[in-house]
Amino acid sequence: MSGAALPSGLGKQMNQQNSTELISEYRYSILEIAGHNFGVEVINVREVLPMPKYTPVPNVDKCVLGVFNLRGQIYSIVDLRSLFKLNKKPITEKNFVVLLESEGIVFGVVVDRVLDLITLDTSKIVLPAQDVPVQYVQYTTGYYEHKTLGNIFLLDLAAILDTNEIKKYRYE
């Protein structure tokens, strides 16, 4: 597994045949955001929703779109296009919100499409380096070269929640 970035839950999960052998494959949801592909471990995905009606929140960073109510629970919506400095286009009813959970916090991210659910071989995950766009490095654990989808950047949800743009609004 040399050079492989390990998904956030990898250290906790062990192969049942040999308790010292790490699992070598993980399932990822592949999300398209502004024409770029990002992967999120399935274990962190709670739900995929059509773009809900949301309430903008005044005086917050532009990457925090607002909040919405889902079955009596209030969730924040984060626009990763703004955080990653990607091309922004208007949000429409064609967009989706993917509810993600990390560190006990549930939040939504706006995506253009959910492309696929794939299993990745962790030995083929490449650590973020010179060939990764600089705006992704601090928010990813690495990338995976998929034969049909191209580069899939694997999101580090803890790092996203820990950015100054978002953590100043966290209530713990």
HELIX and SHEET records of a PDB file:
HELIX    1   1 VAL A   42  ASN A   44  5                                   3    
HELIX    2   2 LEU A   80  LEU A   83  1                                   4    
HELIX    3   3 THR A  122  LYS A  124  5                                   3    
HELIX    4   4 VAL A  134  VAL A  137  1                                   4    
HELIX    5   5 LEU A  157  LEU A  161  1                                   5    
HELIX    6   6 ASN A  164  LYS A  167  1                                   4    
SHEET    1   A 5 ARG A 113  ASP A 121  0                                        
SHEET    2   A 5 GLU A  25  ILE A  33 -1                                        
SHEET    3   A 5 HIS A  36  GLU A  41 -1                                        
SHEET    4   A 5 GLY A 150  LEU A 155  1                                        
SHEET    5   A 5 THR A 140  HIS A 146 -1                                        
SHEET    1   B 5 VAL A  45  PRO A  50  0                                        
SHEET    2   B 5 PHE A  96  SER A 102 -1                                        
SHEET    3   B 5 ILE A 105  VAL A 111 -1                                        
SHEET    4   B 5 GLN A  73  VAL A  78  1                                        
SHEET    5   B 5 VAL A  64  LEU A  70 -1                                        
END                                                                             
